[in-house]
Amino acid sequence: MKLKPLLPLLLLTNTAVFAQTNKADSLYEAKDYSKAAQFYLLAVKQDEFKPSILNDYYQAACCYALIGKADSSISLLKLDIKNGFNDTARIKADADLNSLHSLSVWPEIISSIKSKPTSTKDPNKVKLITTDIKHFWKAYDMAQKDTAHRYDIYKKYYVDAGTNGLQDYFFYKVHHLKYFVAAHDKRPQFYAAIRKNTLSIDKQRTQMIASFVKLKQLYPDADFPDIYFVIGDLSAGGTSTNTGLLIGLDQNARSPDIPIDELDLWERNNIYDLKNIPTLIAHELIHFNQGGMAYDTTLLHAVLTEGMADFIGELISGGKADKRLDIWARGKEKKIWARFEKEMYLKNTHNWLYNSIQETADNPADQGYWVGYQICKAYYYKSGDKNKAIYDMLNIKNYKEFYEKSGVAGLFIN
């Protein structure tokens, strides 16, 4: 999951966009629930994507429950559920809503939540969802003919018509539709050229399923989520949420005929060939199955999370989407490792992951992927039971212990 962080100016803009929610959160923390509810409802009017709408309605409902306005809280919960809220576990466990549990309507609220399974234990039953790609190109053609209204066109015909996967991708990775439109305005030749590639994704289904079957053999507990293909703004090639795997196909649609003159250095190095889509999906599939890993805030945890996805993803797919770091690191291994060991237990990843701003021709970003890959590779090949090694990785509880057992430091330090 390699993503391009927003520039400082965009971060400031994004803060302004979510000012109502930020204000509401602050009031909630200060226990001023009445005012917090008002600001959450004001935020709903500005929200562009479903996850933020659902969250702000839910938070407002919690605030009303906390100040004894049960009718208002129930009404908002019903509205939220009607709009797609489906987190039964959250609503049952949330102490903010305890005052509602004794009401006769509470069982009705719980039973009205419709949760759809978004994953399967059978790798052959994975859903590849390309609806959003078709919606994008419809909106794109309309926007080309009416550039003055392109924001509204993309909002109506792409975002509002989009799947839950698209909603999640835009909420977590694009953040604001204005960023999406600006990114496309900046790269018109690139986006015009990738249509054919983005519409051909179904041709690689057989390779993808083969990777899923391989993971099932290595890790019988694996879950296989729905896979959504979307067009973003080059901010993330792929990610995973509870909805499924979300693939930014524009960042994975490269072929020799695609012009890259409009792309910056990081983008040129991280726009992957279309033929590598199965390896990217294998990487993201591993992320989806990392729920057994202990929570940790250290750099070591972060690089293992990404490097493991690269390593196991390579085992099941037969390749890596990006081999650039492997080539760059040759002959530099000891220096890289010495630098990493100085920072591995710090709560700071900015020199190692998601640091595209630091990218130069001689010093690529995201070196933590390479480090994490080496640790997992060493652990795997040192283990006599390969399937257990896979299980151990996906269920790490003690990161320092895992690192030491891998013996990787001896390969690069001594």
Secondary structure, DSSP 8 states (H G I E B T S, - for coil): --B----HHHHHHHHHHTHHHHHHHHHHHTT-HHHHHHHHHHHHHH--SHHHHHHHHHHHHHHHHHTT-HHHHHHHHHHHHHHT---HHHHHH-GGGGGGTTSTTHHHHHHT------EES-GGG--EE-HHHHHHHHHHHHHHH-GGGHHHHHIIIIITT--HHHHHHIIIII--HHHHHHHHHH-HHHHHHSHHHHTTGGGGHHHHHHHHHHHHHH-TT--EE-EEEE---SSBSEEEETTEEEEEGGGG-B-TTS--TTS-HHHHHH--BGGGHHHHHHHHHHHHT-TTS----SHHHHHHHHHHHHHHHHHHHSS-S--HHHHHHTTTHHHHHHHHHHHTTSS--TTTSS-GGG--SSS-S-HHHHHHHHHHHHHHHH-S-HHHHHHHHHT-S-HHHHHHHHTHHHHHT-
